[in-house]
Structures are given as C-alpha cells and as structure tokens.
C-alpha cells in the first residue's frame, strides 16, 4: 500500500477510513436519495459523486466495503429516493407543482420533465436517471400522473441499478488504469477537497441563478400572477401506456 503525507491532514485517507468508514457511504447514499426523492435534489451533482465513489473504493477502500456492496447500497438509495418521490406526487397530486417559483423550484423544470415523459413514455423513468434535473422531477411527475405503481417501481429499480450501481462500477474500473490509480493515491486529499468543491460550487451557482430567474419572471408576470393549473402540471395517464413503437 502506498503511504503519503497528506497535504491536508484532515483529508488523509487513513483518517477518513477510520473515522468515517461505512458512515461515508451513508452520506453518499443520502445525497443520491435526496437527488431523486426530494424536489430540491436537482442541486446535487449525482453523476460525479457516483464515479468518484467508485474510483475511491478501488484506490483507497475509503468506504471500508467491497465495491459490490458499495454499488448495491447506492442503487438502493437511488431506488428508495425514486419511490419516495413517486409517493409524494401520488399523495399530494398537482398541488406539489402548483406554487410560485423560487430558487429551489421552477415550472420550467416541470415542463421539461413532462416533455421527457411525452417523448419516451414509461421508459422515461429509466432514462431520466441520466439527465440532471429531470431525474429529480421524474418520480414526482410519475406520481402526479398516477402511473401504475408496480410498473413504475420496476422501471425505477432498473434505472437505479443501471445508473446508481453502473456509474459507481464505472468509476471503480477507472482505478485499473495505472496512471489514474497512481494519481488518486498520491493526491487523494486534493481529490476529496475537489469533490467537495465540485459539489458545492455548482449547487450554489445553480441556486443563485434560479433565484434570479424566478424573481425576474415574477416581476414580468406581476406579483399576483396565477399559479399553474392541474392541466399544466399533471401528465395524461395515457402517456405511461405508450409503447416504444408509438414514441
């Protein structure tokens, strides 16, 4: 095993392994859950986090678990997030989307997600996993549109496995490339710091930009602008019944 003097002591891999261990994996799973289960999750860069998680598992065993368990845990987190998102949409209906725009919510994201479903039908549940923002709103949109729950759960499980475990394993495989593995082992502390920056900076930037756009839109429409109607936010159930040949 390669040992090095960490440039940033509290980011030393040994410190992380002994102090965080499996808890670090729970944090990752929590972030993935939030991105796919809560409407504010679109601020989180899930794709990057998954690849980095797999890469770190290969080079430093940072989670204290085998890659198969890491990938499975992340896939479960993604699946549960999708289930919660669906149940929220199913229980509260269109009212989930019928609110004023803020930095954490935009009707444009809802319309974009609905168009995604109109284009791909039920397959959108799987494909949306690979599209930032859409993967956050898709579970809720499916619930609001009352997509068949068993069908949704099946597609949700497939998508969570392909995306959650798949990208994690992809990152793990990258560790087999000698230059990549050597670089990660040598600069693990800077990589972890970079991961934090990559996570926080886009999040703050997106939030600020969304807030500004929401304010401008509110001013343009007027303070008393009408909220979106059910017809504008709820998908027609027939959308989920479309076959690939009909798309």
Backbone as CSV, one residue per row, in Angstrom:
resi,resn,N_x,N_y,N_z,CA_x,CA_y,CA_z,C_x,C_y,C_z
1,UNK,0.846,-1.197,0.000,0.000,0.000,0.000,0.880,1.245,0.000
2,UNK,0.487,2.231,-0.756,1.259,3.463,-0.843,0.835,4.408,0.271
3,UNK,1.812,4.914,1.018,1.525,5.875,2.070,2.128,7.208,1.668
4,UNK,1.463,8.262,1.981,1.993,9.575,1.650,1.584,10.555,2.731
5,UNK,2.307,11.620,2.797,1.984,12.661,3.770,0.917,13.551,3.175
6,UNK,-0.234,13.550,3.768,-1.345,14.325,3.233,-1.062,15.813,3.313
7,UNK,-1.386,16.520,2.234,-1.202,17.964,2.231,-2.197,18.611,3.185
8,UNK,-3.348,17.972,3.323,-4.377,18.460,4.244,-4.662,17.324,5.218
9,UNK,-4.120,17.360,6.437,-4.218,16.257,7.397,-5.610,15.684,7.581
10,UNK,-6.644,16.547,7.713,-7.977,16.023,7.989,-8.619,15.372,6.768
11,UNK,-7.907,15.422,5.609,-8.386,14.717,4.431,-7.515,13.500,4.125
12,UNK,-6.651,13.143,5.067,-5.816,11.961,4.889,-6.714,10.731,4.788
13,UNK,-6.484,9.849,3.798,-7.340,8.690,3.613,-7.455,7.814,4.852
14,UNK,-6.335,7.638,5.583,-6.380,6.805,6.783,-7.319,7.400,7.829
15,UNK,-7.292,8.725,7.950,-8.174,9.395,8.902,-9.628,9.187,8.495
16,UNK,-9.882,9.336,7.204,-11.250,9.186,6.702,-11.755,7.766,6.917
17,UNK,-10.905,6.788,6.597,-11.311,5.387,6.712,-11.660,5.029,8.148
18,UNK,-10.808,5.456,9.091,-11.025,5.080,10.483,-12.112,5.908,11.165
19,UNK,-12.275,7.138,10.743,-13.267,7.993,11.397,-14.646,7.915,10.746
20,UNK,-14.677,7.749,9.434,-15.958,7.708,8.723,-16.379,6.282,8.410
21,UNK,-15.501,5.552,7.722,-15.822,4.170,7.369,-17.139,4.084,6.625
22,UNK,-18.009,3.140,7.018,-19.304,2.970,6.358,-20.189,4.210,6.420
23,UNK,-19.939,5.090,7.413,-20.759,6.298,7.506,-20.594,7.164,6.265
24,UNK,-19.395,7.144,5.677,-19.165,7.925,4.462,-20.092,7.441,3.354
25,UNK,-20.302,6.143,3.302,-21.196,5.575,2.294,-22.637,6.008,2.548
26,UNK,-23.018,6.099,3.806,-24.371,6.540,4.137,-24.599,7.981,3.681
27,UNK,-23.555,8.791,3.774,-23.663,10.180,3.322,-23.904,10.213,1.814
28,UNK,-23.134,9.404,1.085,-23.293,9.341,-0.372,-24.700,8.860,-0.721
29,UNK,-25.144,7.798,-0.049,-26.486,7.266,-0.309,-27.558,8.304,0.018
30,UNK,-27.318,9.079,1.071,-28.267,10.119,1.449,-28.376,11.194,0.383
31,UNK,-27.245,11.553,-0.203,-27.240,12.568,-1.257,-27.968,12.048,-2.493
32,UNK,-27.699,10.799,-2.857,-28.356,10.199,-4.018,-29.858,10.077,-3.770
33,UNK,-30.223,9.713,-2.552,-31.637,9.624,-2.182,-32.310,10.982,-2.348
34,UNK,-31.661,12.026,-1.845,-32.233,13.370,-1.911,-32.365,13.851,-3.348
35,UNK,-31.390,13.501,-4.186,-31.427,13.978,-5.573,-32.596,13.385,-6.344
36,UNK,-32.981,12.162,-6.002,-34.056,11.507,-6.743,-35.375,11.444,-5.980
37,UNK,-35.360,11.843,-4.699,-36.579,11.743,-3.918,-37.153,13.063,-3.444
38,UNK,-36.337,14.108,-3.448,-36.788,15.410,-2.966,-36.643,16.438,-4.082
39,UNK,-37.577,17.329,-4.190,-37.575,18.293,-5.289,-36.412,19.277,-5.246
40,UNK,-35.684,19.318,-4.142,-34.519,20.208,-4.075,-33.256,19.458,-4.475
41,UNK,-33.396,18.166,-4.765,-32.231,17.343,-5.062,-31.535,17.663,-6.363
42,UNK,-32.205,18.422,-7.254,-31.584,18.718,-8.546,-30.326,19.566,-8.384
43,UNK,-30.133,20.130,-7.198,-28.941,20.935,-6.953,-27.699,20.068,-6.765
44,UNK,-27.894,18.768,-6.570,-26.783,17.874,-6.249,-26.240,17.169,-7.495
45,UNK,-24.904,17.145,-7.667,-24.277,16.512,-8.841,-24.093,15.012,-8.651
46,UNK,-25.144,14.245,-8.814,-25.094,12.813,-8.552,-24.128,12.036,-9.417
47,UNK,-24.084,12.324,-10.721,-23.215,11.577,-11.633,-21.755,11.625,-11.182
48,UNK,-21.282,12.820,-10.902,-19.895,12.995,-10.473,-19.627,12.254,-9.177
49,UNK,-20.560,12.340,-8.263,-20.404,11.693,-6.962,-20.298,10.178,-7.102
50,UNK,-21.075,9.598,-8.002,-21.054,8.149,-8.192,-19.713,7.678,-8.752
51,UNK,-19.228,8.364,-9.764,-17.954,7.976,-10.376,-16.813,8.112,-9.371
52,UNK,-16.806,9.212,-8.623,-15.756,9.422,-7.628,-15.835,8.358,-6.537
53,UNK,-17.048,7.985,-6.145,-17.218,6.962,-5.112,-16.617,5.635,-5.561
54,UNK,-16.877,5.264,-6.811,-16.317,4.024,-7.330,-14.806,4.074,-7.428
55,UNK,-14.292,5.204,-7.870,-12.846,5.371,-8.014,-12.147,5.299,-6.664
56,UNK,-12.717,5.956,-5.667,-12.115,5.940,-4.338,-12.199,4.557,-3.697
57,UNK,-13.247,3.816,-4.021,-13.377,2.458,-3.485,-12.246,1.578,-4.000
58,UNK,-11.854,1.799,-5.241,-10.782,0.998,-5.843,-9.408,1.392,-5.318
59,UNK,-9.172,2.678,-5.176,-7.826,3.147,-4.855,-7.517,3.270,-3.369
60,UNK,-8.546,3.462,-2.544,-8.248,3.689,-1.125,-9.153,2.926,-0.165
61,UNK,-10.133,2.189,-0.703,-11.057,1.445,0.153,-11.687,2.381,1.175
62,UNK,-11.980,3.591,0.723,-12.420,4.656,1.619,-13.709,4.334,2.372
63,UNK,-14.578,3.508,1.797,-15.842,3.192,2.457,-15.734,1.987,3.385
64,UNK,-14.607,1.294,3.321,-14.430,0.130,4.177,-15.249,-1.066,3.740
65,UNK,-15.760,-1.043,2.500,-16.587,-2.131,1.985,-16.159,-2.501,0.572
66,UNK,-16.504,-3.716,0.163,-16.220,-4.169,-1.188,-17.064,-3.376,-2.181
67,UNK,-16.568,-3.221,-3.400,-17.248,-2.422,-4.423,-18.663,-2.917,-4.699
68,UNK,-18.887,-4.235,-4.601,-20.221,-4.762,-4.885,-21.233,-4.266,-3.861
69,UNK,-20.814,-4.181,-2.608,-21.699,-3.671,-1.569,-21.907,-2.168,-1.719
70,UNK,-20.846,-1.473,-2.110,-20.948,-0.024,-2.313,-21.940,0.275,-3.435
71,UNK,-21.777,-0.423,-4.562,-22.682,-0.215,-5.690,-24.116,-0.564,-5.349
72,UNK,-24.301,-1.666,-4.620,-25.647,-2.086,-4.243,-26.293,-1.079,-3.298
73,UNK,-25.516,-0.594,-2.332,-26.047,0.380,-1.372,-26.487,1.662,-2.073
74,UNK,-25.679,2.125,-3.011,-26.016,3.347,-3.744,-27.249,3.126,-4.612
75,UNK,-27.344,1.953,-5.236,-28.513,1.636,-6.061,-29.777,1.611,-5.208
76,UNK,-29.675,1.058,-4.004,-30.826,1.013,-3.097,-31.234,2.434,-2.699
77,UNK,-30.238,3.282,-2.422,-30.533,4.670,-2.079,-31.250,5.380,-3.214
78,UNK,-30.798,5.128,-4.445,-31.432,5.736,-5.619,-32.853,5.213,-5.795
79,UNK,-33.031,3.912,-5.580,-34.364,3.304,-5.717,-35.335,3.873,-4.685
80,UNK,-34.898,3.934,-3.433,-35.769,4.452,-2.373,-36.119,5.919,-2.616
81,UNK,-35.152,6.677,-3.124,-35.427,8.075,-3.443,-36.509,8.187,-4.497
82,UNK,-36.413,7.341,-5.523,-37.422,7.341,-6.574,-38.794,6.948,-6.061
83,UNK,-38.824,5.997,-5.124,-40.100,5.566,-4.553,-40.746,6.686,-3.737
84,UNK,-39.933,7.361,-2.941,-40.451,8.457,-2.123,-40.969,9.588,-3.008
85,UNK,-40.211,9.903,-4.060,-40.647,10.949,-4.983,-41.991,10.618,-5.608
86,UNK,-42.165,9.365,-6.017,-43.433,8.931,-6.613,-44.578,9.063,-5.606
87,UNK,-44.347,8.591,-4.384,-45.393,8.628,-3.363,-45.783,10.059,-3.006
88,UNK,-44.809,10.964,-3.018,-45.110,12.375,-2.752,-46.030,12.919,-3.843
89,UNK,-45.681,12.635,-5.095,-46.503,13.106,-6.203,-47.880,12.474,-6.204
90,UNK,-47.945,11.186,-5.875,-49.221,10.468,-5.878,-50.132,10.961,-4.764
91,UNK,-49.568,11.247,-3.607,-50.369,11.663,-2.453,-50.862,13.105,-2.577
92,UNK,-49.979,14.001,-2.959,-50.336,15.418,-2.986,-50.824,15.896,-4.350
93,UNK,-50.600,15.092,-5.394,-51.115,15.441,-6.706,-50.503,16.705,-7.289
94,UNK,-51.208,17.335,-8.221,-50.694,18.529,-8.907,-50.305,19.670,-7.974
95,UNK,-50.867,19.678,-6.768,-50.561,20.770,-5.835,-49.072,20.842,-5.505
96,UNK,-48.360,19.728,-5.708,-46.914,19.717,-5.463,-46.220,20.733,-6.359
97,UNK,-46.729,20.866,-7.589,-46.115,21.764,-8.561,-46.811,23.119,-8.651
98,UNK,-47.967,23.241,-8.028,-48.733,24.479,-8.138,-48.302,25.471,-7.060
99,UNK,-47.158,26.065,-7.281,-46.639,27.047,-6.332,-45.771,28.051,-7.069
100,UNK,-45.475,29.117,-6.384,-44.671,30.163,-7.002,-43.236,29.693,-7.187
101,UNK,-42.607,30.235,-8.210,-41.237,29.851,-8.499,-40.270,30.492,-7.509
102,UNK,-39.274,29.693,-7.130,-38.223,30.173,-6.230,-36.899,29.632,-6.737
103,UNK,-35.848,29.862,-5.967,-34.544,29.336,-6.355,-34.492,27.822,-6.299
104,UNK,-35.440,27.212,-5.565,-35.456,25.760,-5.428,-36.543,25.103,-6.269
105,UNK,-37.342,25.908,-6.945,-38.415,25.336,-7.758,-38.660,26.192,-8.989
106,UNK,-38.813,25.532,-10.121,-39.075,26.240,-11.372,-40.062,25.436,-12.209
107,UNK,-41.090,26.098,-12.711,-42.063,25.428,-13.566,-41.420,24.960,-14.863
108,UNK,-40.354,25.621,-15.261,-39.658,25.214,-16.482,-39.114,23.795,-16.333
109,UNK,-38.655,23.455,-15.135,-38.158,22.102,-14.888,-39.293,21.081,-14.951
110,UNK,-40.466,21.486,-14.497,-41.634,20.601,-14.551,-42.022,20.364,-16.006
111,UNK,-42.070,21.424,-16.788,-42.432,21.291,-18.209,-41.408,20.436,-18.948
112,UNK,-40.154,20.636,-18.624,-39.092,19.859,-19.264,-39.251,18.369,-18.952
113,UNK,-39.592,18.071,-17.716,-39.785,16.680,-17.304,-41.001,16.071,-17.986
114,UNK,-42.089,16.822,-18.055,-43.299,16.320,-18.703,-43.063,16.039,-20.187
115,UNK,-42.302,16.909,-20.837,-41.985,16.695,-22.251,-41.136,15.435,-22.418
116,UNK,-40.293,15.176,-21.434,-39.447,13.980,-21.466,-40.320,12.726,-21.423
117,UNK,-41.350,12.756,-20.579,-42.285,11.630,-20.495,-43.099,11.505,-21.781
118,UNK,-43.510,12.630,-22.329,-44.304,12.606,-23.558,-43.499,12.037,-24.720
119,UNK,-42.201,12.183,-24.646,-41.337,11.677,-25.714,-40.996,10.201,-25.536
120,UNK,-40.716,9.795,-24.297,-40.244,8.429,-24.060,-41.237,7.525,-23.333
121,UNK,-42.378,8.056,-22.931,-43.346,7.235,-22.226,-42.802,6.752,-20.890
122,UNK,-43.194,5.541,-20.489,-42.766,4.996,-19.202,-41.254,4.795,-19.132
123,UNK,-40.610,4.619,-20.286,-39.156,4.438,-20.308,-38.424,5.654,-19.745
124,UNK,-39.133,6.772,-19.670,-38.525,7.992,-19.135,-38.074,7.790,-17.691
125,UNK,-38.748,6.895,-16.968,-38.371,6.633,-15.577,-36.935,6.116,-15.515
126,UNK,-36.564,5.291,-16.499,-35.204,4.745,-16.554,-34.239,5.768,-17.142
127,UNK,-34.611,6.331,-18.280,-33.725,7.251,-18.991,-33.467,8.539,-18.220
128,UNK,-34.452,8.970,-17.437,-34.308,10.225,-16.693,-33.160,10.170,-15.699
129,UNK,-32.784,8.975,-15.285,-31.676,8.834,-14.340,-30.397,9.483,-14.857
130,UNK,-30.261,9.524,-16.164,-29.032,10.036,-16.759,-29.149,11.494,-17.197
131,UNK,-30.256,12.129,-16.834,-30.466,13.530,-17.212,-30.629,14.379,-15.950
132,UNK,-29.631,15.204,-15.626,-29.729,16.060,-14.436,-31.012,16.879,-14.443
133,UNK,-31.527,17.174,-13.293,-32.768,17.920,-13.064,-33.985,17.051,-13.383
134,UNK,-34.024,16.469,-14.590,-35.163,15.632,-14.958,-35.275,14.442,-14.014
135,UNK,-34.133,13.855,-13.613,-34.198,12.693,-12.723,-34.749,13.057,-11.346
136,UNK,-34.685,14.339,-10.994,-35.244,14.783,-9.716,-36.760,14.933,-9.801
137,UNK,-37.242,15.459,-10.920,-38.673,15.720,-11.069,-39.454,14.527,-11.614
138,UNK,-38.773,13.601,-12.295,-39.464,12.472,-12.924,-40.275,11.614,-11.950
139,UNK,-39.719,11.210,-10.797,-40.507,10.385,-9.874,-41.785,11.081,-9.409
140,UNK,-41.671,12.370,-9.098,-42.835,13.124,-8.633,-43.851,13.269,-9.759
141,UNK,-43.363,13.552,-10.970,-44.262,13.696,-12.119,-45.006,12.394,-12.392
142,UNK,-44.316,11.257,-12.244,-44.960,9.958,-12.445,-46.043,9.735,-11.401
143,UNK,-45.781,10.173,-10.172,-46.773,10.038,-9.113,-47.969,10.936,-9.336
144,UNK,-47.715,12.169,-9.739,-48.801,13.113,-10.011,-49.682,12.588,-11.142
145,UNK,-49.059,11.971,-12.148,-49.809,11.435,-13.285,-50.418,10.069,-13.013
146,UNK,-50.227,9.544,-11.794,-50.782,8.245,-11.387,-50.344,7.113,-12.314
147,UNK,-49.058,7.073,-12.616,-48.513,5.946,-13.364,-48.698,4.688,-12.525
148,UNK,-48.992,3.564,-13.174,-49.182,2.305,-12.458,-47.996,2.060,-11.529
149,UNK,-48.284,1.862,-10.242,-47.214,1.795,-9.247,-46.268,0.616,-9.465
150,UNK,-46.813,-0.553,-9.778,-45.959,-1.726,-9.976,-45.034,-1.517,-11.173
151,UNK,-45.592,-0.946,-12.222,-44.792,-0.689,-13.418,-43.722,0.352,-13.113
152,UNK,-44.125,1.385,-12.383,-43.162,2.429,-12.027,-42.027,1.852,-11.184
153,UNK,-42.369,1.060,-10.181,-41.357,0.502,-9.283,-40.370,-0.385,-10.034
154,UNK,-40.878,-1.143,-11.008,-39.997,-1.996,-11.809,-39.011,-1.141,-12.599
155,UNK,-39.531,-0.126,-13.276,-38.672,0.754,-14.069,-37.729,1.543,-13.162
156,UNK,-38.221,1.916,-12.005,-37.398,2.654,-11.050,-36.232,1.794,-10.578
157,UNK,-36.502,0.518,-10.316,-35.452,-0.402,-9.866,-34.399,-0.596,-10.955
158,UNK,-34.864,-0.751,-12.192,-33.932,-0.931,-13.313,-33.056,0.309,-13.476
159,UNK,-33.688,1.475,-13.440,-32.943,2.719,-13.595,-31.948,2.937,-12.468
160,UNK,-32.373,2.639,-11.240,-31.493,2.822,-10.081,-30.280,1.905,-10.170
161,UNK,-30.500,0.685,-10.651,-29.406,-0.279,-10.759,-28.422,0.125,-11.856
162,UNK,-28.961,0.488,-13.021,-28.094,0.851,-14.147,-27.322,2.133,-13.852
163,UNK,-28.030,3.120,-13.314,-27.396,4.418,-13.053,-26.573,4.393,-11.773
164,UNK,-27.213,4.042,-10.657,-26.541,4.093,-9.364,-25.359,3.150,-9.262
165,UNK,-25.616,1.867,-9.514,-24.535,0.885,-9.427,-23.620,0.982,-10.642
166,UNK,-24.215,1.215,-11.817,-23.435,1.253,-13.053,-22.343,2.307,-13.054
167,UNK,-22.687,3.545,-12.716,-21.685,4.611,-12.706,-20.659,4.408,-11.595
168,UNK,-21.097,3.811,-10.493,-20.163,3.528,-9.401,-19.140,2.484,-9.841
169,UNK,-19.607,1.432,-10.502,-18.699,0.401,-11.006,-17.787,0.962,-12.097
170,UNK,-18.327,1.885,-12.882,-17.514,2.523,-13.924,-16.336,3.259,-13.289
171,UNK,-16.615,3.987,-12.216,-15.543,4.685,-11.510,-14.531,3.705,-10.944
172,UNK,-15.031,2.566,-10.459,-14.146,1.538,-9.902,-13.214,0.996,-10.981
173,UNK,-13.759,0.746,-12.171,-12.964,0.218,-13.278,-11.880,1.212,-13.696
174,UNK,-12.179,2.505,-13.582,-11.172,3.514,-13.919,-9.922,3.346,-13.058
175,UNK,-10.114,2.812,-11.862,-8.987,2.613,-10.962,-7.987,1.594,-11.463
176,UNK,-8.394,0.772,-12.444,-7.483,-0.225,-13.005,-6.503,0.394,-13.996
177,UNK,-6.756,1.628,-14.373,-5.836,2.325,-15.275,-4.698,2.875,-14.415
178,UNK,-3.484,2.331,-14.535,-2.359,2.705,-13.662,-2.172,4.200,-13.431
179,UNK,-2.136,5.021,-14.472,-1.934,6.456,-14.229,-3.030,7.059,-13.350
180,UNK,-4.262,6.591,-13.562,-5.385,7.108,-12.780,-5.255,6.684,-11.323
181,UNK,-4.962,5.392,-11.107,-4.829,4.869,-9.747,-3.684,5.549,-8.999
182,UNK,-2.546,5.699,-9.667,-1.386,6.334,-9.029,-1.686,7.780,-8.661
183,UNK,-2.369,8.473,-9.567,-2.694,9.881,-9.322,-3.623,10.014,-8.117
184,UNK,-4.632,9.142,-8.054,-5.594,9.203,-6.954,-4.918,8.903,-5.624
185,UNK,-4.054,7.879,-5.600,-3.375,7.518,-4.360,-2.422,8.611,-3.896
186,UNK,-1.822,9.295,-4.839,-0.850,10.330,-4.492,-1.514,11.621,-4.050
187,UNK,-2.648,11.926,-4.670,-3.308,13.202,-4.379,-4.726,13.005,-3.847
188,UNK,-4.924,11.964,-3.040,-6.251,11.649,-2.536,-6.872,12.807,-1.768
189,UNK,-6.056,13.530,-0.995,-6.603,14.629,-0.203,-7.118,15.758,-1.085
190,UNK,-6.354,16.086,-2.127,-6.786,17.146,-3.034,-8.012,16.719,-3.841
191,UNK,-8.078,15.446,-4.178,-9.227,14.938,-4.930,-10.494,15.038,-4.086
192,UNK,-10.380,14.679,-2.808,-11.535,14.770,-1.922,-11.966,16.225,-1.741
193,UNK,-10.976,17.100,-1.613,-11.290,18.519,-1.495,-11.950,19.010,-2.780
194,UNK,-11.421,18.546,-3.919,-12.003,18.925,-5.201,-13.425,18.422,-5.340
195,UNK,-13.679,17.218,-4.805,-15.028,16.656,-4.869,-16.012,17.532,-4.102
196,UNK,-15.547,18.049,-2.963,-16.393,18.938,-2.164,-16.686,20.218,-2.937
197,UNK,-15.646,20.759,-3.568,-15.805,21.991,-4.341,-16.740,21.759,-5.522
198,UNK,-16.534,20.640,-6.225,-17.366,20.312,-7.384,-18.823,20.152,-6.972
199,UNK,-19.027,19.712,-5.742,-20.390,19.529,-5.248,-21.034,20.850,-4.842
200,UNK,-20.285,21.673,-4.113,-20.857,22.891,-3.551,-20.962,24.047,-4.541
201,UNK,-19.921,24.255,-5.346,-19.916,25.400,-6.260,-21.075,25.360,-7.255
202,UNK,-21.281,24.247,-7.991,-22.424,24.210,-8.917,-23.757,24.365,-8.197
203,UNK,-23.825,23.808,-6.978,-25.061,23.906,-6.203,-25.393,25.358,-5.889
204,UNK,-24.411,26.086,-5.380,-24.625,27.492,-5.041,-24.901,28.318,-6.290
205,UNK,-24.157,28.041,-7.360,-24.338,28.789,-8.610,-25.742,28.575,-9.167
206,UNK,-26.163,27.308,-9.194,-27.490,26.992,-9.729,-28.578,27.635,-8.878
207,UNK,-28.394,27.613,-7.571,-29.395,28.203,-6.682,-29.504,29.708,-6.912
208,UNK,-28.364,30.374,-7.015,-28.364,31.823,-7.226,-29.000,32.175,-8.563
209,UNK,-28.624,31.425,-9.613,-29.179,31.685,-10.938,-30.682,31.439,-10.967
210,UNK,-31.112,30.347,-10.330,-32.542,30.022,-10.308,-33.331,31.082,-9.551
211,UNK,-32.748,31.570,-8.465,-33.413,32.607,-7.676,-33.582,33.884,-8.487
212,UNK,-32.543,34.269,-9.207,-32.607,35.475,-10.033,-33.651,35.337,-11.136
213,UNK,-33.665,34.171,-11.792,-34.631,33.949,-12.869,-36.056,33.965,-12.334
214,UNK,-36.241,33.374,-11.154,-37.578,33.338,-10.560,-38.064,34.747,-10.234
215,UNK,-37.169,35.575,-9.722,-37.538,36.950,-9.386,-37.890,37.746,-10.640
216,UNK,-37.075,37.583,-11.687,-37.341,38.295,-12.934,-38.666,37.846,-13.539
217,UNK,-38.931,36.532,-13.477,-40.172,36.004,-14.031,-41.371,36.530,-13.254
218,UNK,-41.221,36.619,-11.924,-42.315,37.110,-11.086,-42.610,38.574,-11.390
219,UNK,-41.558,39.356,-11.602,-41.734,40.774,-11.913,-42.395,40.939,-13.277
220,UNK,-41.973,40.108,-14.235,-42.522,40.195,-15.588,-44.001,39.829,-15.623
221,UNK,-44.389,38.844,-14.819,-45.784,38.399,-14.816,-46.655,39.210,-13.869
222,UNK,-45.998,39.844,-12.908,-46.761,40.580,-11.912,-46.852,39.784,-10.635
223,UNK,-46.908,40.448,-9.530,-46.904,39.789,-8.224,-48.082,38.858,-8.034
224,UNK,-49.209,39.151,-8.699,-50.411,38.344,-8.500,-50.627,37.346,-9.636
225,UNK,-49.562,36.980,-10.308,-49.688,36.039,-11.421,-50.303,34.729,-10.943
226,UNK,-51.140,34.155,-11.789,-51.834,32.928,-11.418,-50.868,31.758,-11.330
227,UNK,-51.148,30.870,-10.387,-50.338,29.674,-10.247,-50.705,28.698,-11.356
228,UNK,-49.814,27.772,-11.712,-50.111,26.805,-12.767,-51.318,25.948,-12.400
229,UNK,-52.071,25.533,-13.403,-53.265,24.717,-13.172,-52.916,23.236,-13.203
230,UNK,-53.888,22.393,-12.787,-53.679,20.947,-12.795,-53.321,20.450,-14.188
231,UNK,-54.007,20.983,-15.195,-53.786,20.539,-16.566,-52.365,20.832,-17.042
232,UNK,-51.766,21.865,-16.486,-50.422,22.249,-16.900,-49.340,21.375,-16.283
233,UNK,-49.601,20.824,-15.118,-48.550,20.091,-14.406,-48.758,18.581,-14.350
234,UNK,-49.993,18.110,-14.530,-50.272,16.676,-14.424,-50.249,16.015,-15.799
235,UNK,-49.478,14.951,-15.932,-49.400,14.215,-17.187,-50.665,13.389,-17.407
236,UNK,-51.045,13.236,-18.667,-52.164,12.361,-19.007,-51.706,10.921,-18.776
237,UNK,-52.470,10.110,-18.037,-52.087,8.717,-17.758,-51.758,7.904,-19.005
238,UNK,-52.332,8.287,-20.148,-52.078,7.541,-21.383,-50.613,7.628,-21.808
239,UNK,-49.922,8.655,-21.342,-48.508,8.829,-21.689,-47.695,7.630,-21.218
240,UNK,-48.055,7.097,-20.051,-47.293,5.986,-19.479,-47.597,4.650,-20.154
241,UNK,-48.637,4.623,-21.001,-49.024,3.377,-21.659,-48.429,3.243,-23.057
242,UNK,-47.763,4.276,-23.508,-47.217,4.250,-24.859,-46.141,3.183,-25.009
243,UNK,-46.166,2.525,-26.159,-45.148,1.531,-26.469,-44.017,2.224,-27.226
244,UNK,-42.818,1.646,-27.184,-41.679,2.262,-27.879,-41.966,2.592,-29.332
245,UNK,-42.756,1.766,-30.012,-43.054,1.988,-31.427,-43.933,3.206,-31.646
246,UNK,-44.602,3.647,-30.563,-45.508,4.784,-30.676,-44.839,6.095,-30.301
247,UNK,-43.595,6.017,-29.837,-42.917,7.223,-29.372,-42.375,8.026,-30.538
